[in-house]
Amino acid sequence: MKRVLSIVLQFILYLLAFAIGSFLPVFHLLPTLSFNIGAGRVFVYDGILLMLALYLLILLIAAARKKIHTALLNATLAFLLAMIVGLLLKFGFKSA
């Protein structure tokens, strides 16, 4: 039960990070990292980079606590699920 709760909470955290990183360029607060994927379409990958930084931070904290084996499985599963759901929700895609 504790493992499922950990995966669900990390999934929500990663999905929020992906959404925030994807919608942050709309407000023009920071320079964006993006690439063209077609005529008039751009993918902003700031959200994925933010998710990856958060993933590495969680793994570093787990390594410092010497609980890397359980945290690696939980964090990786939550990361992959959040990535799939975020891409299905079209976070990061925008029309140029």
Biotite code that builds the C-alpha atoms (Angstrom):
import biotite.structure as struc

atoms = struc.array([
    struc.Atom([0.000, 0.000, 0.000], chain_id="A", res_id=1, res_name="MET", atom_name="CA", element="C"),
    struc.Atom([2.832, 2.354, 0.838], chain_id="A", res_id=2, res_name="LYS", atom_name="CA", element="C"),
    struc.Atom([4.519, 1.638, -2.498], chain_id="A", res_id=3, res_name="ARG", atom_name="CA", element="C"),
    struc.Atom([1.337, 2.349, -4.472], chain_id="A", res_id=4, res_name="VAL", atom_name="CA", element="C"),
    struc.Atom([0.837, 5.636, -2.621], chain_id="A", res_id=5, res_name="LEU", atom_name="CA", element="C"),
    struc.Atom([4.444, 6.599, -3.328], chain_id="A", res_id=6, res_name="SER", atom_name="CA", element="C"),
    struc.Atom([4.052, 5.877, -7.045], chain_id="A", res_id=7, res_name="ILE", atom_name="CA", element="C"),
    struc.Atom([0.764, 7.804, -7.277], chain_id="A", res_id=8, res_name="VAL", atom_name="CA", element="C"),
    struc.Atom([2.136, 10.865, -5.466], chain_id="A", res_id=9, res_name="LEU", atom_name="CA", element="C"),
    struc.Atom([5.315, 10.882, -7.550], chain_id="A", res_id=10, res_name="GLN", atom_name="CA", element="C"),
    struc.Atom([3.218, 10.498, -10.706], chain_id="A", res_id=11, res_name="PHE", atom_name="CA", element="C"),
    struc.Atom([1.197, 13.579, -9.742], chain_id="A", res_id=12, res_name="ILE", atom_name="CA", element="C"),
    struc.Atom([4.397, 15.493, -8.943], chain_id="A", res_id=13, res_name="LEU", atom_name="CA", element="C"),
    struc.Atom([5.996, 14.593, -12.293], chain_id="A", res_id=14, res_name="TYR", atom_name="CA", element="C"),
    struc.Atom([2.830, 15.388, -14.221], chain_id="A", res_id=15, res_name="LEU", atom_name="CA", element="C"),
    struc.Atom([2.594, 18.807, -12.546], chain_id="A", res_id=16, res_name="LEU", atom_name="CA", element="C"),
    struc.Atom([6.254, 19.482, -13.341], chain_id="A", res_id=17, res_name="ALA", atom_name="CA", element="C"),
    struc.Atom([5.666, 18.496, -16.976], chain_id="A", res_id=18, res_name="PHE", atom_name="CA", element="C"),
    struc.Atom([2.624, 20.769, -17.204], chain_id="A", res_id=19, res_name="ALA", atom_name="CA", element="C"),
    struc.Atom([4.351, 23.718, -15.539], chain_id="A", res_id=20, res_name="ILE", atom_name="CA", element="C"),
    struc.Atom([7.412, 23.349, -17.754], chain_id="A", res_id=21, res_name="GLY", atom_name="CA", element="C"),
    struc.Atom([5.220, 23.099, -20.844], chain_id="A", res_id=22, res_name="SER", atom_name="CA", element="C"),
    struc.Atom([3.034, 26.104, -20.068], chain_id="A", res_id=23, res_name="PHE", atom_name="CA", element="C"),
    struc.Atom([5.763, 28.361, -18.639], chain_id="A", res_id=24, res_name="LEU", atom_name="CA", element="C"),
    struc.Atom([6.864, 29.587, -22.112], chain_id="A", res_id=25, res_name="PRO", atom_name="CA", element="C"),
    struc.Atom([3.356, 30.983, -22.632], chain_id="A", res_id=26, res_name="VAL", atom_name="CA", element="C"),
    struc.Atom([4.105, 33.661, -20.030], chain_id="A", res_id=27, res_name="PHE", atom_name="CA", element="C"),
    struc.Atom([7.517, 34.483, -21.602], chain_id="A", res_id=28, res_name="HIS", atom_name="CA", element="C"),
    struc.Atom([9.292, 34.360, -18.242], chain_id="A", res_id=29, res_name="LEU", atom_name="CA", element="C"),
    struc.Atom([12.232, 32.250, -19.365], chain_id="A", res_id=30, res_name="LEU", atom_name="CA", element="C"),
    struc.Atom([13.831, 31.439, -22.705], chain_id="A", res_id=31, res_name="PRO", atom_name="CA", element="C"),
    struc.Atom([12.427, 28.187, -24.073], chain_id="A", res_id=32, res_name="THR", atom_name="CA", element="C"),
    struc.Atom([14.024, 25.098, -25.513], chain_id="A", res_id=33, res_name="LEU", atom_name="CA", element="C"),
    struc.Atom([12.046, 23.750, -28.438], chain_id="A", res_id=34, res_name="SER", atom_name="CA", element="C"),
    struc.Atom([12.269, 22.207, -31.866], chain_id="A", res_id=35, res_name="PHE", atom_name="CA", element="C"),
    struc.Atom([10.049, 22.149, -34.935], chain_id="A", res_id=36, res_name="ASN", atom_name="CA", element="C"),
    struc.Atom([8.101, 18.957, -35.530], chain_id="A", res_id=37, res_name="ILE", atom_name="CA", element="C"),
    struc.Atom([6.306, 20.026, -38.670], chain_id="A", res_id=38, res_name="GLY", atom_name="CA", element="C"),
    struc.Atom([4.850, 22.949, -40.514], chain_id="A", res_id=39, res_name="ALA", atom_name="CA", element="C"),
    struc.Atom([3.522, 25.290, -37.859], chain_id="A", res_id=40, res_name="GLY", atom_name="CA", element="C"),
    struc.Atom([4.074, 22.871, -34.946], chain_id="A", res_id=41, res_name="ARG", atom_name="CA", element="C"),
    struc.Atom([6.658, 23.197, -32.181], chain_id="A", res_id=42, res_name="VAL", atom_name="CA", element="C"),
    struc.Atom([7.453, 20.931, -29.244], chain_id="A", res_id=43, res_name="PHE", atom_name="CA", element="C"),
    struc.Atom([8.664, 22.722, -26.111], chain_id="A", res_id=44, res_name="VAL", atom_name="CA", element="C"),
    struc.Atom([10.704, 20.254, -24.089], chain_id="A", res_id=45, res_name="TYR", atom_name="CA", element="C"),
    struc.Atom([11.190, 22.386, -20.971], chain_id="A", res_id=46, res_name="ASP", atom_name="CA", element="C"),
    struc.Atom([8.621, 20.242, -19.155], chain_id="A", res_id=47, res_name="GLY", atom_name="CA", element="C"),
    struc.Atom([10.511, 17.045, -19.894], chain_id="A", res_id=48, res_name="ILE", atom_name="CA", element="C"),
    struc.Atom([13.762, 18.604, -18.686], chain_id="A", res_id=49, res_name="LEU", atom_name="CA", element="C"),
    struc.Atom([12.050, 19.755, -15.502], chain_id="A", res_id=50, res_name="LEU", atom_name="CA", element="C"),
    struc.Atom([10.667, 16.247, -14.956], chain_id="A", res_id=51, res_name="MET", atom_name="CA", element="C"),
    struc.Atom([14.100, 14.738, -15.530], chain_id="A", res_id=52, res_name="LEU", atom_name="CA", element="C"),
    struc.Atom([15.728, 17.113, -13.032], chain_id="A", res_id=53, res_name="ALA", atom_name="CA", element="C"),
    struc.Atom([13.094, 16.216, -10.459], chain_id="A", res_id=54, res_name="LEU", atom_name="CA", element="C"),
    struc.Atom([13.609, 12.498, -11.154], chain_id="A", res_id=55, res_name="TYR", atom_name="CA", element="C"),
    struc.Atom([17.367, 12.812, -10.617], chain_id="A", res_id=56, res_name="LEU", atom_name="CA", element="C"),
    struc.Atom([16.818, 14.802, -7.420], chain_id="A", res_id=57, res_name="LEU", atom_name="CA", element="C"),
    struc.Atom([14.552, 12.085, -6.024], chain_id="A", res_id=58, res_name="ILE", atom_name="CA", element="C"),
    struc.Atom([17.120, 9.422, -6.893], chain_id="A", res_id=59, res_name="LEU", atom_name="CA", element="C"),
    struc.Atom([19.932, 11.424, -5.290], chain_id="A", res_id=60, res_name="LEU", atom_name="CA", element="C"),
    struc.Atom([17.913, 11.787, -2.089], chain_id="A", res_id=61, res_name="ILE", atom_name="CA", element="C"),
    struc.Atom([17.161, 8.058, -2.132], chain_id="A", res_id=62, res_name="ALA", atom_name="CA", element="C"),
    struc.Atom([20.837, 7.262, -2.645], chain_id="A", res_id=63, res_name="ALA", atom_name="CA", element="C"),
    struc.Atom([21.778, 9.466, 0.285], chain_id="A", res_id=64, res_name="ALA", atom_name="CA", element="C"),
    struc.Atom([19.234, 7.607, 2.432], chain_id="A", res_id=65, res_name="ARG", atom_name="CA", element="C"),
    struc.Atom([20.557, 4.251, 1.131], chain_id="A", res_id=66, res_name="LYS", atom_name="CA", element="C"),
    struc.Atom([17.127, 3.247, -0.197], chain_id="A", res_id=67, res_name="LYS", atom_name="CA", element="C"),
    struc.Atom([17.956, 3.412, -3.878], chain_id="A", res_id=68, res_name="ILE", atom_name="CA", element="C"),
    struc.Atom([16.602, -0.037, -4.785], chain_id="A", res_id=69, res_name="HIS", atom_name="CA", element="C"),
    struc.Atom([12.976, 0.656, -3.856], chain_id="A", res_id=70, res_name="THR", atom_name="CA", element="C"),
    struc.Atom([13.075, 4.312, -4.898], chain_id="A", res_id=71, res_name="ALA", atom_name="CA", element="C"),
    struc.Atom([14.513, 3.478, -8.317], chain_id="A", res_id=72, res_name="LEU", atom_name="CA", element="C"),
    struc.Atom([11.577, 1.253, -9.214], chain_id="A", res_id=73, res_name="LEU", atom_name="CA", element="C"),
    struc.Atom([8.956, 3.631, -7.793], chain_id="A", res_id=74, res_name="ASN", atom_name="CA", element="C"),
    struc.Atom([10.418, 6.780, -9.326], chain_id="A", res_id=75, res_name="ALA", atom_name="CA", element="C"),
    struc.Atom([11.021, 5.182, -12.722], chain_id="A", res_id=76, res_name="THR", atom_name="CA", element="C"),
    struc.Atom([7.503, 3.779, -12.941], chain_id="A", res_id=77, res_name="LEU", atom_name="CA", element="C"),
    struc.Atom([5.961, 7.109, -11.923], chain_id="A", res_id=78, res_name="ALA", atom_name="CA", element="C"),
    struc.Atom([8.236, 8.993, -14.342], chain_id="A", res_id=79, res_name="PHE", atom_name="CA", element="C"),
    struc.Atom([7.316, 6.792, -17.296], chain_id="A", res_id=80, res_name="LEU", atom_name="CA", element="C"),
    struc.Atom([3.593, 6.916, -16.516], chain_id="A", res_id=81, res_name="LEU", atom_name="CA", element="C"),
    struc.Atom([3.703, 10.713, -16.194], chain_id="A", res_id=82, res_name="ALA", atom_name="CA", element="C"),
    struc.Atom([5.633, 10.989, -19.457], chain_id="A", res_id=83, res_name="MET", atom_name="CA", element="C"),
    struc.Atom([3.088, 8.848, -21.308], chain_id="A", res_id=84, res_name="ILE", atom_name="CA", element="C"),
    struc.Atom([0.073, 10.658, -19.849], chain_id="A", res_id=85, res_name="VAL", atom_name="CA", element="C"),
    struc.Atom([1.650, 14.069, -20.420], chain_id="A", res_id=86, res_name="GLY", atom_name="CA", element="C"),
    struc.Atom([2.372, 13.311, -24.055], chain_id="A", res_id=87, res_name="LEU", atom_name="CA", element="C"),
    struc.Atom([-1.130, 11.915, -24.553], chain_id="A", res_id=88, res_name="LEU", atom_name="CA", element="C"),
    struc.Atom([-2.498, 15.157, -23.072], chain_id="A", res_id=89, res_name="LEU", atom_name="CA", element="C"),
    struc.Atom([-0.234, 16.967, -25.581], chain_id="A", res_id=90, res_name="LYS", atom_name="CA", element="C"),
    struc.Atom([1.768, 18.901, -23.001], chain_id="A", res_id=91, res_name="PHE", atom_name="CA", element="C"),
    struc.Atom([4.556, 20.754, -24.767], chain_id="A", res_id=92, res_name="GLY", atom_name="CA", element="C"),
    struc.Atom([3.004, 20.797, -28.225], chain_id="A", res_id=93, res_name="PHE", atom_name="CA", element="C"),
    struc.Atom([2.023, 24.192, -29.570], chain_id="A", res_id=94, res_name="LYS", atom_name="CA", element="C"),
    struc.Atom([1.184, 25.813, -32.866], chain_id="A", res_id=95, res_name="SER", atom_name="CA", element="C"),
    struc.Atom([3.675, 28.363, -34.110], chain_id="A", res_id=96, res_name="ALA", atom_name="CA", element="C"),
])
